[in-house]
Amino acid sequence: MNKRLSHLERTLFLILLFYQMANASPLTPQQARYYEPVEIPAEVFASALGLPLKNLAIYSWENNNWKPILFQVDERTSEGNFIFTNGVQANPEQANQRLDSQDLLVFMAREAGEKAPQGELPAGAYEVIPIELIDPVRSESWWAYLALFPGPAPQAELKPISQLISKPNLFRFQFPTYEYDCLINYDGQKSLPTILINRLRILPEAGGNGKNIIDRQKIRGRITFLGGLIKIPINEKIAQGGIVAYKPGPVRVLTHSVMYPVFPLGIKGPKFYIDTILVDTLTLTYITMRVPFDPGFFIHDMTLSFGMDLSPEAKGMRYYNSVNQQGFLIDGKMDEAEKNFDPTKDKWRLITGLQGTQIISTHFDPKFLRNGKAFSTYNDDENTAHPPENFPGDIGSAFDTLVIKSLKPGTYYIRVFGCVPYNFYNPQGLNYQMVQSLLSLQSSPLIIKVNGQKITNQGALARPLFPP
């Protein structure tokens, strides 16, 4: 009898497990997949190719009804380059407002739902194409459906999750968890926004207090010549240029920047290109640097630091990184523990508190390190001045630093992953597991299955968007 019960229990458990795998529960902000944008190449939707974009919609199946999903289509050229609608280097004339094989459909994974019954169609649609999202870690599945209509699809009133405010002296991104204002460069009276952060406010809806916690995003360093006799400082103020092409969308914003340093006597340094995807809580940045010749022939060494200084409003938050997981109180004063900061290059770092949470992970092209080194720094001393800055002194100032002796000619990259999650802060300590889960969006992305084809989701990955 006990043996039969044991067998029955095992059978029921397997049935329950199968049901959970096929009909996964809705995602919540406590699960990393909640933050994952889904990006699907249009080539897998064979029967939809060539249709006007206005004839498409995406739905999920919930509580025996169709629910429209917020989505966008990012059109690309036949070469695979993104089409931008705004900016001095925009290329909107290359868009045709039809679904082509190189285009991308984008929506949030959390909007997917249950598997719909066979043969069910949204009102007015003549076909739906199932999209299965498979979590490779938990072996769970969620479903969404691309619906095709003979004419314009029904217009559902869905609130966008990305908004962009562009004015001559203001360039502001707004998302459900945060908003940030960009640093503005000026060429005479003409303003040109950069992607660099000037103010960051984490909203109360995400566990923040809505106050600006950032002094500014900084690029600092120096170049030395003649064995160190001549030293030229580098900072974001001498970095000219900015966002030259961008595309606002209801799900995500795409930006392409071209910047270059201007040294004494008006000498322009080499250009570098910054491509950024901003979607919901994530900021995905890919920086490309082209080196035409080995600077070691005339430069003794070059130091570059990338990071952020905080505002006085950030006091009371805590700083952690993958190496210094004990954490430090941000208060503008260096205690003994902070003075013993381990500078080993980190894999991630974050600030968290009642003001909200921001997580950053920076990856340097390994080619940088062939004749150089990388490390992380931290300074929490408001008596240390590092102008230009909006607030004097270093408050929770954290940087990734490269020291380079020589670079072979070629192309180099820096990849940055940023996240502002919902209600992450816990006064009892760091939620290390959630940090690792968020980072796994890049290392273990969703598997997308459409028409028998399996695709690895690229939605949470930074990449070049526009030809240099």
Legacy VTK file of the C-alpha trace (Angstrom):
# vtk DataFile Version 3.0
C-alpha trace
ASCII
DATASET POLYDATA
POINTS 468 float
0.000 0.000 0.000
2.772 2.419 0.980
4.675 1.453 -2.137
1.597 2.187 -4.296
1.110 5.534 -2.593
4.749 6.388 -3.131
4.422 5.578 -6.833
1.200 7.585 -7.051
2.832 10.543 -5.308
5.736 10.462 -7.756
3.328 10.325 -10.693
1.308 13.266 -9.392
4.530 15.215 -8.783
5.704 14.648 -12.365
2.294 15.687 -13.730
2.376 18.843 -11.612
5.957 19.609 -12.681
5.039 19.187 -16.361
2.034 21.466 -15.933
4.199 24.136 -14.276
6.775 23.918 -17.056
4.139 24.293 -19.750
2.190 27.008 -17.953
4.671 29.015 -15.928
3.330 31.489 -13.406
3.459 35.232 -14.228
6.812 36.886 -13.697
7.285 39.309 -10.797
9.923 42.007 -10.044
11.551 39.541 -7.646
12.519 37.374 -10.642
15.277 38.425 -13.036
13.318 37.380 -16.144
10.837 40.145 -15.306
13.489 42.609 -16.533
14.401 40.786 -19.756
13.448 42.399 -23.068
12.696 39.915 -25.840
14.147 40.601 -29.306
13.063 38.389 -32.202
14.456 38.514 -35.770
11.502 38.957 -38.130
12.875 36.309 -40.494
11.269 33.578 -38.337
7.780 34.981 -39.050
7.646 33.856 -42.679
3.918 34.447 -43.235
4.147 37.989 -41.820
7.022 39.215 -43.998
6.087 42.097 -46.260
3.038 43.117 -44.213
2.632 46.758 -43.172
3.758 47.198 -39.564
0.351 48.687 -38.726
-1.236 45.290 -39.540
0.633 43.548 -36.705
-0.039 43.174 -33.001
1.268 40.952 -30.209
-0.976 39.276 -27.634
-0.753 37.004 -24.617
-3.439 34.574 -23.436
-4.594 35.200 -19.865
-7.744 34.051 -18.060
-9.213 32.651 -21.286
-8.897 35.972 -23.100
-6.495 37.711 -25.448
-4.500 40.534 -23.883
-2.637 43.022 -26.157
1.087 43.451 -25.430
3.154 46.612 -25.803
5.726 46.039 -28.552
7.766 47.809 -31.182
9.427 46.932 -34.451
12.978 48.189 -34.970
13.594 48.412 -38.680
17.075 47.727 -40.033
18.775 48.125 -43.372
19.503 45.111 -45.543
23.043 45.235 -44.100
21.634 44.866 -40.577
22.239 48.440 -39.411
19.528 50.014 -37.260
17.361 52.774 -38.707
17.256 55.920 -36.566
14.487 58.489 -36.826
16.106 61.548 -35.175
19.475 63.317 -35.069
21.967 64.748 -37.527
23.005 61.265 -38.706
19.515 59.741 -38.701
18.485 57.607 -41.673
14.635 57.460 -41.610
14.486 57.462 -45.414
15.713 53.849 -45.328
12.603 52.649 -43.484
9.656 51.211 -45.435
7.169 50.576 -42.591
6.866 46.927 -43.600
8.134 43.827 -41.830
11.362 42.719 -43.495
13.460 39.707 -42.577
16.212 41.843 -40.995
13.812 43.764 -38.715
13.417 43.039 -34.989
10.277 42.654 -32.854
10.720 43.711 -29.236
8.572 43.279 -26.112
9.091 42.475 -22.421
9.261 38.839 -21.301
6.968 39.575 -18.346
4.115 40.322 -20.775
3.998 36.726 -22.027
1.438 34.357 -20.515
-0.220 30.978 -20.878
-0.410 28.785 -23.957
-3.543 29.645 -25.944
-5.978 26.942 -27.099
-5.468 25.728 -30.645
-7.512 27.719 -33.164
-8.200 30.744 -30.956
-7.759 34.085 -32.768
-8.038 37.700 -31.600
-11.073 39.446 -33.079
-10.349 40.421 -36.685
-7.045 38.530 -36.992
-6.629 35.867 -39.659
-3.548 34.189 -38.166
-1.479 34.036 -34.977
2.121 32.863 -34.833
3.012 31.330 -31.430
6.164 32.588 -29.682
7.437 30.319 -26.905
9.878 31.797 -24.383
11.904 29.095 -22.614
13.858 29.785 -19.436
17.010 27.607 -19.794
17.674 27.783 -16.041
14.242 26.783 -14.679
12.914 24.981 -17.779
9.732 27.091 -17.670
7.871 28.419 -20.684
5.756 31.485 -21.396
3.869 32.302 -24.577
3.124 35.318 -26.730
1.465 35.495 -30.150
2.116 37.649 -33.200
-1.313 38.381 -34.712
-1.742 39.233 -38.405
-4.633 41.395 -39.598
-5.900 42.093 -43.153
-5.885 45.818 -42.322
-4.705 47.994 -39.447
-4.636 46.067 -36.147
-6.876 47.265 -33.287
-5.214 50.094 -31.388
-4.988 49.166 -27.718
-4.288 51.975 -25.254
-1.061 50.692 -23.730
1.150 52.959 -21.661
4.720 53.139 -23.063
7.489 52.030 -20.718
10.103 54.274 -22.358
9.736 57.994 -22.951
12.170 60.593 -24.215
11.947 64.345 -23.677
14.138 66.258 -26.130
14.501 70.036 -25.859
17.403 72.376 -26.720
18.772 72.251 -23.151
17.222 69.013 -21.911
17.537 65.382 -22.976
15.707 63.164 -20.482
14.939 59.443 -20.436
11.933 58.323 -18.382
11.208 54.723 -17.392
9.004 52.982 -14.797
11.825 52.799 -12.232
13.928 55.887 -12.931
14.613 58.919 -15.055
17.878 60.550 -15.991
19.035 63.755 -17.589
21.984 63.680 -19.963
25.037 65.929 -19.908
24.760 68.532 -22.672
27.681 69.674 -24.823
27.598 73.091 -26.485
29.070 74.248 -29.780
28.597 77.967 -29.457
24.839 78.377 -28.938
24.061 74.931 -30.339
23.422 72.173 -27.797
24.260 68.520 -28.394
23.184 65.963 -25.798
25.515 63.183 -24.698
24.573 59.799 -23.302
26.484 60.592 -20.083
24.357 60.897 -16.931
24.049 64.317 -15.322
21.152 63.570 -12.942
19.582 60.266 -11.876
16.371 59.925 -9.906
15.014 56.531 -8.826
11.251 56.754 -8.487
9.211 55.897 -5.385
7.436 53.191 -7.435
10.791 51.387 -7.557
11.762 51.896 -3.918
13.573 55.227 -4.432
12.818 58.696 -3.136
12.828 60.585 -6.445
15.846 62.736 -5.528
18.948 63.118 -7.677
21.675 60.781 -6.372
24.309 61.432 -9.061
26.922 64.174 -9.154
27.629 63.231 -12.763
28.970 60.409 -14.869
32.682 60.928 -15.360
35.452 60.055 -17.790
38.782 60.877 -16.210
42.413 60.162 -16.950
45.580 61.513 -18.458
48.080 60.973 -21.235
51.793 61.372 -20.573
54.467 62.105 -23.173
58.267 62.115 -23.180
58.650 59.662 -20.339
56.176 61.519 -18.154
57.504 65.078 -18.655
54.275 66.244 -20.355
50.914 65.305 -18.847
47.552 66.100 -20.431
44.428 65.528 -18.320
41.317 63.906 -19.765
37.770 64.499 -18.552
34.262 64.484 -19.946
34.392 68.260 -20.412
37.020 67.973 -23.156
35.097 65.120 -24.802
33.186 66.824 -27.600
30.370 65.480 -29.746
27.371 63.551 -28.487
24.213 61.741 -29.611
24.002 62.080 -33.388
21.208 59.590 -34.077
18.432 58.112 -31.968
15.097 56.334 -32.149
12.503 56.699 -29.386
10.082 53.810 -29.002
7.386 52.662 -26.587
9.501 49.712 -25.406
13.080 50.902 -25.883
15.182 53.845 -27.021
18.180 53.416 -29.329
20.992 55.987 -29.404
24.209 56.354 -31.395
26.902 58.794 -30.228
30.132 60.010 -31.782
32.589 61.688 -29.405
36.241 62.703 -29.403
38.620 64.478 -27.007
39.929 67.946 -27.825
43.433 68.506 -26.475
45.348 71.800 -26.008
45.788 73.896 -29.157
42.501 72.458 -30.445
44.012 69.113 -31.431
41.261 66.518 -31.878
41.824 63.006 -30.567
40.482 59.820 -32.178
36.719 59.328 -32.328
34.929 56.783 -30.216
31.416 55.514 -30.793
28.811 54.827 -28.113
25.752 52.729 -28.929
23.154 52.470 -26.159
19.889 50.575 -25.814
17.670 51.814 -22.988
14.741 49.574 -22.134
12.638 49.592 -18.964
15.162 49.102 -16.120
18.178 48.266 -18.308
20.864 50.391 -19.972
23.011 48.442 -22.442
26.037 50.328 -23.781
28.688 49.331 -26.310
31.678 51.662 -26.773
33.872 51.200 -29.847
37.363 52.725 -30.068
39.372 52.638 -33.284
43.153 52.859 -32.947
44.789 53.670 -36.332
48.364 53.231 -35.053
50.204 52.217 -31.904
50.115 55.269 -29.575
53.072 53.786 -27.726
55.337 55.291 -30.394
54.870 58.746 -28.870
52.783 58.278 -25.698
54.498 57.073 -22.538
51.252 55.810 -20.985
47.532 56.522 -20.922
45.117 56.208 -18.002
41.339 56.161 -18.530
38.732 55.919 -15.770
34.982 55.429 -16.281
32.477 55.762 -13.468
30.187 57.940 -11.403
30.435 60.316 -8.494
27.368 60.685 -6.264
25.513 63.688 -4.899
25.001 64.522 -1.197
21.520 62.999 -1.559
23.206 59.573 -1.826
24.537 59.683 1.730
23.211 56.761 3.739
23.318 54.367 0.781
25.711 51.431 0.698
28.284 50.483 -1.950
29.094 46.867 -2.868
31.029 45.168 -5.619
31.904 41.585 -6.543
35.240 41.851 -4.726
34.207 43.941 -1.690
30.920 42.254 -0.824
30.989 43.387 2.813
29.812 46.794 1.588
30.625 50.361 2.652
28.431 53.105 4.064
28.356 56.131 1.736
28.733 59.208 3.955
31.518 61.309 2.408
34.078 60.026 4.929
36.631 57.281 4.437
36.722 54.811 7.349
39.396 52.151 7.851
37.467 49.486 5.955
37.091 51.786 2.940
40.794 52.650 3.049
41.491 48.905 2.688
39.352 48.673 -0.462
40.486 45.772 -2.698
41.099 47.308 -6.168
40.890 44.029 -8.087
38.820 44.687 -11.224
35.236 43.882 -10.276
32.606 41.993 -12.274
29.782 44.176 -10.923
29.144 46.992 -8.473
26.064 48.611 -7.026
24.742 51.301 -4.773
21.592 50.668 -2.774
19.531 52.324 -0.065
16.262 54.081 0.623
17.127 56.255 -2.403
16.908 53.211 -4.704
19.377 50.829 -6.349
21.653 50.924 -9.385
23.699 47.927 -10.591
26.551 48.243 -13.118
28.779 45.661 -14.798
31.659 46.775 -17.070
33.623 44.488 -19.366
36.825 45.622 -21.123
37.982 44.103 -24.391
40.757 41.636 -23.378
42.988 43.193 -26.065
43.270 46.290 -23.840
45.130 44.207 -21.269
47.861 42.776 -23.495
50.042 45.734 -22.583
47.987 47.228 -19.809
45.995 46.535 -16.674
42.511 47.174 -15.319
41.385 47.770 -11.749
38.546 49.308 -9.751
38.713 52.314 -7.416
36.465 53.739 -4.709
36.654 57.013 -2.828
34.147 58.359 -0.316
35.785 61.617 0.755
33.835 64.806 0.166
37.013 66.817 0.780
38.576 65.364 -2.388
37.815 67.604 -5.358
37.711 66.187 -8.882
36.272 68.953 -11.083
34.402 69.384 -13.306
31.547 68.331 -11.035
28.118 69.513 -9.931
28.820 68.902 -6.241
32.299 69.338 -4.719
34.133 66.313 -3.395
33.943 62.555 -3.888
30.883 60.853 -2.442
30.755 57.114 -3.079
32.856 57.708 -6.175
33.505 54.428 -8.030
35.490 53.916 -11.234
36.826 51.253 -13.573
40.339 52.217 -14.648
42.565 51.205 -17.568
46.309 51.871 -17.615
47.673 51.316 -21.106
51.291 51.331 -22.241
50.752 50.315 -25.830
47.905 49.388 -28.172
48.184 47.620 -31.478
46.176 49.179 -34.311
42.650 47.844 -34.404
39.156 48.132 -32.944
38.517 47.848 -29.209
35.311 47.756 -27.186
33.937 48.410 -23.713
30.597 46.819 -22.804
28.440 48.121 -19.938
25.306 46.579 -18.395
23.230 48.750 -16.052
20.039 47.956 -14.133
17.724 49.876 -11.788
15.561 47.074 -10.292
12.337 47.408 -8.332
12.541 47.529 -4.507
15.933 45.823 -4.322
17.160 47.437 -1.104
17.170 45.286 2.029
18.496 46.870 5.267
19.492 43.374 6.409
22.113 43.007 3.670
22.859 42.432 0.002
20.563 40.253 -2.116
23.509 38.559 -3.816
21.336 35.937 -5.521
19.246 38.608 -7.266
22.406 40.356 -8.496
23.629 37.115 -10.043
20.209 36.445 -11.575
20.133 39.880 -13.213
23.624 39.388 -14.641
22.525 35.982 -15.983
20.231 37.792 -18.423
23.388 38.117 -20.518
25.027 34.752 -19.768
21.836 32.609 -19.779
19.254 34.461 -21.902
15.841 33.117 -22.800
15.480 30.671 -25.675
12.862 31.784 -28.220
11.006 29.161 -30.250
8.993 30.203 -33.336
7.855 27.944 -36.200
10.157 25.173 -35.007
13.214 27.457 -34.940
15.105 28.139 -31.706
16.856 31.472 -31.186
18.935 32.758 -28.287
17.472 36.033 -27.041
19.713 39.062 -27.705
17.446 41.595 -25.996
19.643 42.156 -22.929
22.935 42.386 -24.834
24.794 45.558 -25.844
26.010 45.686 -29.426
27.022 48.127 -32.215
23.918 49.687 -33.773
25.229 51.985 -36.484
28.212 51.785 -38.847
31.073 54.053 -37.621
LINES 1 469
468 0 1 2 3 4 5 6 7 8 9 10 11 12 13 14 15 16 17 18 19 20 21 22 23 24 25 26 27 28 29 30 31 32 33 34 35 36 37 38 39 40 41 42 43 44 45 46 47 48 49 50 51 52 53 54 55 56 57 58 59 60 61 62 63 64 65 66 67 68 69 70 71 72 73 74 75 76 77 78 79 80 81 82 83 84 85 86 87 88 89 90 91 92 93 94 95 96 97 98 99 100 101 102 103 104 105 106 107 108 109 110 111 112 113 114 115 116 117 118 119 120 121 122 123 124 125 126 127 128 129 130 131 132 133 134 135 136 137 138 139 140 141 142 143 144 145 146 147 148 149 150 151 152 153 154 155 156 157 158 159 160 161 162 163 164 165 166 167 168 169 170 171 172 173 174 175 176 177 178 179 180 181 182 183 184 185 186 187 188 189 190 191 192 193 194 195 196 197 198 199 200 201 202 203 204 205 206 207 208 209 210 211 212 213 214 215 216 217 218 219 220 221 222 223 224 225 226 227 228 229 230 231 232 233 234 235 236 237 238 239 240 241 242 243 244 245 246 247 248 249 250 251 252 253 254 255 256 257 258 259 260 261 262 263 264 265 266 267 268 269 270 271 272 273 274 275 276 277 278 279 280 281 282 283 284 285 286 287 288 289 290 291 292 293 294 295 296 297 298 299 300 301 302 303 304 305 306 307 308 309 310 311 312 313 314 315 316 317 318 319 320 321 322 323 324 325 326 327 328 329 330 331 332 333 334 335 336 337 338 339 340 341 342 343 344 345 346 347 348 349 350 351 352 353 354 355 356 357 358 359 360 361 362 363 364 365 366 367 368 369 370 371 372 373 374 375 376 377 378 379 380 381 382 383 384 385 386 387 388 389 390 391 392 393 394 395 396 397 398 399 400 401 402 403 404 405 406 407 408 409 410 411 412 413 414 415 416 417 418 419 420 421 422 423 424 425 426 427 428 429 430 431 432 433 434 435 436 437 438 439 440 441 442 443 444 445 446 447 448 449 450 451 452 453 454 455 456 457 458 459 460 461 462 463 464 465 466 467
